[in-house]
């Protein structure tokens, strides 16, 4: 019925969904490689502002619970454009 490609697209698109006001979606972190990485990650809309949420499953005296962290969405730094060396450098005395 559904091929593997369908499920791959669903996996990719789940992080690109837009959340309605004061809602969000959290998914199991399939990229967890270290103990300090979150168990679950997602995006939420809080009072109209998009935020990222990370959850860790912790154990306490009364049982397991979630520890949460909210942060601004990650934005990759822009790469600086390198300017070509000009002929003005040829006038240097050394």
C-alpha positions in Angstrom: 0.0 0.0 0.0 2.6 2.6 1.1 6.2 2.3 0.0 9.4 3.1 1.8 9.6 6.4 0.0 6.2 7.5 1.5 7.5 6.9 5.0 10.8 8.7 4.3 8.8 11.8 3.1 6.6 11.7 6.2 9.7 11.5 8.4 11.3 14.5 6.7 8.0 16.6 6.6 7.2 16.1 10.3 9.6 18.8 11.3 8.4 21.3 8.7 4.9 21.5 9.9 3.5 24.8 11.1 2.0 24.9 14.5 -1.2 26.8 15.4 -1.1 29.3 18.1 0.0 27.7 21.5 0.4 24.2 20.0 3.3 22.1 19.1 4.6 18.6 18.2 7.3 16.6 19.8 9.0 13.5 18.3 11.4 10.8 19.5 15.0 12.0 18.9 16.3 9.4 16.4 19.7 11.2 16.2 20.5 10.8 19.9 24.2 9.9 20.1 25.1 10.9 23.7 23.4 10.6 27.1 23.1 14.4 27.3 21.2 14.6 24.0 17.4 15.0 24.4 15.2 11.9 24.2 12.5 13.9 22.4 12.6 17.1 20.3 10.0 19.3 18.6 8.7 22.7 17.7 6.0 24.6 19.5 4.3 27.9 19.0 4.0 29.9 22.3 2.0 33.1 22.1 2.8 33.4 18.4 6.5 32.8 18.7 8.1 29.6 17.3 10.3 27.8 19.7 12.2 24.5 19.9 11.6 22.1 22.7 13.8 19.3 24.0 12.7 16.7 26.5 14.7 14.3 28.6 13.2 11.3 30.4 14.4 11.4 34.0 13.9 9.1 37.0 12.8 10.5 40.4 11.6 9.1 43.7 8.0 9.1 42.5 8.8 7.5 39.1 9.8 8.8 35.7 9.2 12.4 34.5 10.1 14.8 31.7 12.7 17.5 32.0 12.2 20.2 29.4 14.2 22.9 27.7 12.9 25.7 25.4 15.1 27.6 23.0 15.1 29.9 20.0 15.0 28.0 16.6 18.5 27.2 15.4 19.7 29.3 12.5 22.9 28.2 10.8 25.5 31.0 10.7 26.0 32.7 7.4 29.2 31.9 5.6 31.4 34.9 5.1 32.0 35.8 1.5 35.7 36.0 0.8 36.8 39.0 -1.2 39.5 38.6 -3.8 42.8 40.1 -3.0 43.1 43.4 -4.9 46.0 44.8 -6.9 46.4 47.4 -4.1 48.3 44.8 -2.2 51.1 44.9 -4.8 52.1 48.4 -3.6 53.2 47.1 -0.2 57.0 47.5 0.4 57.6 43.9 1.5 
